[in-house]
Amino acid sequence: MIFKGNGVLEMEERPVPEITSPGDVILKVGGVGVCGSDVSILAVPPRHPAHPGVIFGHEFAGIVAEVGSGVTNVKPGDHVCVDQNPGCGVCDMCRKGYFNACRVLFNNPGAPKGFPRTPGQFWDGAMAKYVKVPSYFLYPLRKDIPMWKAASFEPLGVVMNGINKVKPLVGETACVIGAGPIGLFAATLFKMSGLSKIIVSETSPERRDLVRKLGIETVVNPLEEDLNEVVQRETNGIGVDIAVEAVGNQLPTACQVIGFRGRIMNVGIPRQITWEPLDFASKEGQIYTVWLMGQKAPSDALRMLETDRLPLETIVTHKFPLEKAREAVDMAAHGKAGKVIIQPNGDI
């Protein structure tokens, strides 16, 4: 499935990729997640850059079909998750532990300044039967975990990167603003962490229903209720310990709903906003921005997938064949779905 530019995504025959370097791996694609950045790339005008002519799709998992002569970490037949933006491991930023600030990844002529060189955006991705990636992108996974679940590895890892920053404690309270896939993962992990109260704000009725299916009772439609009033009522006027911004333009709201020394996990792609800093500063609030998965979160996400405790049957609401990829992206864009997965090789 080829990105043609100007909002166009078209099916096109391409040759199966071949091994060209010792570290190459060919994957049979098992599942591709639809990301908010995919929606932004296909918007007209676009809200995210990408190179026309690339095979689309950057969140994916697959089965190893062939390996280069220098590959030692995986073998044909292995099931793998993919970190599509890994650090090189040897630059000065990686050696500091900042894999999500890798100089090779970001100071790369193959992508615009400030953006990682992500497959499916700046070189060929996974909306195809097969995809070629370097072996260091790969995390072997138990074979009994379905590929459609494994395809959620990267967004889960991004959320776990944020969770590792805000460090939720048993008995604390949280407010999740936005119940797209990122917000659904955050609310789920908070529930598993033993928080005493979780409040989720979402405008889409379909997504509010998903939140309730996850066992979270306090679900707010901010178009009809004042979210801060609900938070104050539910926390006896204290405010929440943690707020998650999973929309992109709701940082002022997150600053409003936290209590004293509250922590904000900012995962939404920031847009231009206007806010009153005094309210936030007087609370001694803390904002933790989240960018990619980083060093530790991929391993955490892999372990979480292998426990099979995540309610992915609820979070993943739609699966599409490759030829319906555009329909899949539109489904995600309309805000009526949870996580949307494309299966180029069917249910493998």
Sequence and secondary structure as in RCSB ss.txt:
>XXXX:A:sequence
MIFKGNGVLEMEERPVPEITSPGDVILKVGGVGVCGSDVSILAVPPRHPAHPGVIFGHEFAGIVAEVGSGVTNVK
PGDHVCVDQNPGCGVCDMCRKGYFNACRVLFNNPGAPKGFPRTPGQFWDGAMAKYVKVPSYFLYPLRKDIPMWKA
ASFEPLGVVMNGINKVKPLVGETACVIGAGPIGLFAATLFKMSGLSKIIVSETSPERRDLVRKLGIETVVNPLEE
DLNEVVQRETNGIGVDIAVEAVGNQLPTACQVIGFRGRIMNVGIPRQITWEPLDFASKEGQIYTVWLMGQKAPSD
ALRMLETDRLPLETIVTHKFPLEKAREAVDMAAHGKAGKVIIQPNGDI
>XXXX:A:secstr
 EEEETTEEE          STTEEEEEEEEEE  HHHHHHHSSS SS   TTSB   EEEEEEEEE TT  S  
TT EEEE SS   SSSHHHHTT GGG HHHHS TTS TTS   BTTTB  SSSSEEEEEGGGEEEE TTS HHHH
TTHHHHHHHHHHHHHH   TT EEEEE  SHHHHHHHHHHHHTT SEEEEE S HHHHHHHHHTT  EEE TTTS
 HHHHHHHHTTTS EEEEEE SSS HHHHHHHEEEEEEEEE S        HHHHHTTT EEEE  S TTTHHHH
HHHHHHHT S HHHHEEEEEEGGGHHHHHHHHHTT  SEEEEETTS  
